Amino acid sequence: MTWISGVSILCFAASYLVAFGLEVSRLVFRSRLRRPVRLVFAGAGLFAQTLFLVYRGEEIGTLPLSSLYDWLLVLSWLLVGLYLYLALRHTDLALGVFLLPVVLVLVATAWWVVDRSPRSLPDVIGFWGMIHGGLLALGTVAVVAAFVAGLMYLVQVRRLKAKQRPARGLRLPSLERLETFNRQSITLAFPLLTLGLVLGLGLAVYQRRVDTAVVLRDPKVISMVVTWLFFAVLLHARYRPELRGRKIVYLTIVAFGFLLFTLVGVQLLPVQTWHGPGAVGFVPWRGPS
């Protein structure tokens, strides 16, 4: 495993940046070599990041989901896998122009995180904490997919209203396909986020035996519950005939902002604690909660 230790965030971040640059170059010139080259760079970045996460897991002795740093890298890894799948299936669509920037932001945020040490937990809590983090990661991937589909939908609507011809190389799916993809992504995200939240609450009840725990009035708890309620409303609104098209897209973008703030932004806030037997904890696993 010594040679794997030489893989750094810079290695796969640079590969993703090159792949994104090649995606953007669609707007400037045409080239038959661009597609295989960008897939090679994206694939090389995914391979390097996989090695990085494997070494990280060996280093900390568990799955790399026990800190915000690890969770951001796993989330970006999943999104690159989604990008490669879509790029291979829809060869002529410029999906990377919208998806790869999210990946780069996640990787950059992980690099910026100062505290990268995993939290040591009892085996039972650690195991279910990994499940909790995995459910939230998969649910977040679905939310990002809905968000990206929404952005592409708005671009397509603007084109049609202005009767503009598609920009060179920037071919996007039809409005119907984008709306369907948005709806399917939201439908998938809600149960995953729900299971992650319920499991987090279950772990909190278990953690009441611990002297120090995150209290229910902590911003992390409040923001997660509010975000879940917003997604419940969004899922309900998704099937109302009067709320379709751009209205749902705007709600999706707001929901994405809520989730991003909850899983990343709020994690940077100080943790409120309560000492004593009456403390009620929430998600003792200190990744995104």
C-alpha positions in Angstrom: 0.0 0.0 0.0 3.0 2.3 0.1 2.7 3.4 -3.5 -1.0 4.2 -3.0 0.0 6.7 -0.2 1.5 8.9 -2.9 -1.9 9.6 -4.4 -3.1 13.0 -3.2 -6.3 15.1 -3.7 -4.4 17.2 -6.2 -4.0 14.1 -8.5 -7.7 13.4 -9.1 -8.7 17.1 -8.8 -6.4 18.0 -11.6 -7.9 15.1 -13.8 -11.4 16.4 -13.1 -10.4 19.9 -13.9 -9.0 18.8 -17.3 -12.1 16.8 -18.0 -14.2 19.9 -17.2 -12.1 22.1 -19.4 -12.6 19.7 -22.3 -16.3 19.8 -21.7 -16.3 23.6 -21.8 -14.2 23.5 -25.0 -17.4 22.1 -26.8 -18.4 25.8 -26.9 -15.3 26.8 -28.8 -14.4 24.0 -31.3 -15.2 20.6 -32.5 -12.9 17.6 -32.2 -13.3 13.8 -32.5 -10.6 13.3 -30.0 -12.2 15.3 -27.2 -14.7 12.6 -26.0 -12.2 9.8 -25.5 -9.6 12.2 -23.9 -12.1 13.6 -21.4 -13.3 10.1 -20.6 -9.8 9.0 -20.0 -9.0 12.0 -17.7 -12.3 11.5 -15.8 -11.7 7.7 -15.5 -8.1 8.3 -14.4 -9.3 10.7 -11.8 -11.9 8.3 -10.6 -9.3 5.5 -10.4 -6.9 7.7 -8.4 -9.6 8.8 -6.1 -10.7 5.2 -5.5 -7.1 4.4 -4.5 -7.0 7.4 -2.3 -10.2 6.3 -0.5 -9.0 2.7 -0.2 -5.8 4.0 1.5 -7.8 6.3 3.6 -9.9 3.4 4.8 -6.9 1.4 5.6 -5.3 4.3 7.4 -8.3 5.0 9.7 -9.4 1.3 10.0 -12.9 1.8 8.8 -15.0 3.1 5.8 -14.1 6.7 4.9 -17.4 8.1 6.1 -16.6 9.1 9.7 -15.8 12.8 9.1 -16.9 15.7 6.9 -13.6 15.4 5.0 -14.2 11.8 4.1 -17.8 12.2 3.4 -17.2 15.0 0.9 -14.7 12.9 -1.0 -17.0 9.9 -1.1 -19.8 12.1 -2.4 -17.6 13.6 -5.1 -16.5 10.0 -6.0 -20.1 8.9 -6.4 -20.9 11.9 -8.6 -17.9 11.2 -10.9 -19.2 7.7 -11.3 -22.6 9.0 -12.2 -21.0 11.4 -14.7 -19.0 8.6 -16.4 -22.1 6.5 -16.6 -24.2 9.2 -18.2 -21.3 10.3 -20.5 -21.0 6.7 -21.8 -24.7 6.3 -22.3 -25.4 9.7 -23.8 -22.3 10.5 -25.8 -23.6 13.7 -27.4 -24.9 15.5 -24.4 -22.9 18.1 -22.5 -23.7 16.9 -19.0 -20.3 17.4 -17.6 -20.6 21.2 -18.1 -23.1 21.2 -15.2 -22.1 18.1 -13.2 -18.3 18.4 -13.0 -18.3 21.9 -11.3 -20.2 20.4 -8.4 -17.6 17.7 -8.2 -14.7 20.2 -8.2 -16.5 22.3 -5.5 -16.9 19.2 -3.2 -13.2 18.2 -3.7 -12.0 21.8 -3.0 -14.2 22.0 0.1 -12.8 18.7 1.3 -9.3 20.0 0.8 -10.2 23.1 2.8 -11.5 21.2 5.8 -9.0 21.4 8.6 -10.1 18.6 10.9 -9.7 15.4 9.0 -9.5 13.0 11.9 -12.3 10.4 12.2 -14.3 10.1 15.3 -13.7 7.0 17.4 -17.0 5.3 18.3 -18.2 2.0 19.8 -18.4 -0.8 17.2 -22.2 -0.9 17.1 -22.6 2.9 16.8 -19.7 3.1 14.3 -21.3 0.5 12.0 -24.8 2.1 12.0 -23.1 5.5 11.7 -21.6 4.3 8.4 -25.0 3.2 7.2 -26.4 6.5 8.2 -23.6 8.4 6.3 -24.0 6.1 3.3 -27.8 6.8 3.0 -27.2 10.5 3.3 -24.5 10.3 0.6 -26.7 8.4 -1.8 -29.6 10.7 -1.1 -27.4 13.7 -1.7 -26.3 12.3 -5.0 -29.9 12.0 -6.1 -30.5 15.6 -5.0 -27.5 16.8 -7.0 -28.8 15.0 -10.0 -32.2 16.7 -9.6 -30.4 20.1 -9.2 -28.3 19.6 -12.3 -31.3 18.5 -14.3 -33.1 21.6 -13.1 -30.3 23.9 -14.2 -30.3 22.3 -17.7 -34.1 22.7 -17.8 -33.8 26.4 -17.2 -31.1 26.7 -19.9 -33.4 24.9 -22.4 -36.4 27.0 -21.5 -34.4 30.2 -22.0 -33.2 28.9 -25.4 -36.8 28.1 -26.6 -38.2 31.4 -25.4 -35.5 33.4 -27.1 -35.7 31.0 -30.2 -31.9 30.6 -29.9 -30.0 27.9 -31.7 -28.1 25.6 -29.4 -24.6 26.8 -28.7 -21.9 24.8 -30.5 -21.4 21.5 -28.8 -23.8 22.3 -25.9 -26.5 19.8 -26.7 -28.9 19.1 -23.8 -31.8 16.6 -23.3 -35.4 17.7 -24.1 -37.5 19.5 -21.5 -39.6 16.3 -21.1 -36.6 14.2 -20.4 -35.2 16.7 -18.0 -38.4 17.1 -16.1 -38.8 13.3 -15.8 -35.2 12.9 -14.6 -35.8 15.7 -12.1 -38.9 14.0 -10.8 -37.3 10.5 -10.6 -34.3 12.0 -8.7 -36.5 13.7 -6.1 -38.5 10.5 -5.7 -35.3 8.5 -5.1 -33.7 11.1 -2.8 -36.6 11.4 -0.3 -36.7 7.9 1.0 -32.8 7.8 1.2 -32.7 11.0 3.2 -35.6 9.9 5.4 -33.9 6.6 6.3 -30.7 8.5 7.0 -32.6 10.9 9.3 -34.5 8.2 11.1 -31.3 6.2 11.6 -29.6 9.3 13.0 -32.4 9.8 15.4 -32.2 6.2 16.5 -28.5 6.6 17.1 -29.3 9.7 19.1 -31.6 7.8 21.4 -28.9 5.2 21.9 -26.4 7.9 22.7 -28.4 9.2 25.6 -26.3 7.0 27.8 -23.2 9.2 26.9 -22.5 12.1 29.2 -22.0 14.6 26.3 -24.1 14.7 23.2 -25.4 17.1 20.7 -28.7 18.6 22.0 -31.9 18.7 19.9 -31.8 22.5 19.7 -28.4 22.4 18.0 -28.4 24.0 14.5 -27.4 20.8 12.9 -30.5 19.0 14.2 -32.9 21.9 13.4 -31.6 22.4 9.9 -31.7 18.7 9.0 -35.4 18.4 10.2 -36.3 21.6 8.3 -34.6 20.3 5.2 -36.4 17.0 5.4 -39.8 18.8 5.8 -38.9 20.9 2.7 -38.2 17.8 0.7 -41.5 16.3 1.8 -43.3 19.4 0.5 -41.3 19.2 -2.7 -42.2 15.6 -3.2 -45.8 16.4 -2.7 -45.7 19.4 -5.0 -44.0 17.4 -7.7 -47.2 15.6 -8.5 -49.5 18.6 -8.5 -50.5 19.6 -12.0 -50.3 23.3 -11.3 -46.8 23.0 -10.0 -44.7 21.8 -13.0 -41.8 23.0 -15.1 -39.9 26.0 -13.8 -41.8 26.2 -10.5 -40.6 22.7 -9.5 -37.1 23.5 -10.7 -36.9 26.6 -8.5 -38.1 24.5 -5.6 -35.4 21.9 -6.4 -32.7 24.5 -6.4 -33.8 25.9 -3.1 -34.0 22.3 -1.7 -30.4 21.7 -2.9 -29.3 24.9 -1.2 -31.0 23.8 2.1 -29.3 20.4 1.9 -25.9 21.8 1.0 -26.1 24.2 4.0 -27.2 21.4 6.3 -24.6 18.8 5.3 -21.7 21.1 4.8 -22.2 24.7 6.0 -23.8 23.8 9.4 -21.0 21.3 10.1 -18.6 24.2 10.4 -20.6 25.8 13.2 -19.6 25.1 16.8 -21.3 22.0 18.4 -23.6 22.8 21.3 -23.4 20.3 24.1 -25.3 19.4 27.2 -23.7 17.7 30.2 -26.0 15.5 32.2 -28.4 12.6 32.0 -31.1 14.7 30.4 -29.0 15.4 27.3 -30.6 14.2 24.1 -28.1 13.5 21.3 -28.4 13.5 17.6 -26.3 11.5 15.2 -23.2 10.8 17.2 -21.3 10.0 14.0 -19.6 13.3 13.3 -19.9 13.3 9.5 -22.8 15.1 7.8 -25.8 14.8 10.1 
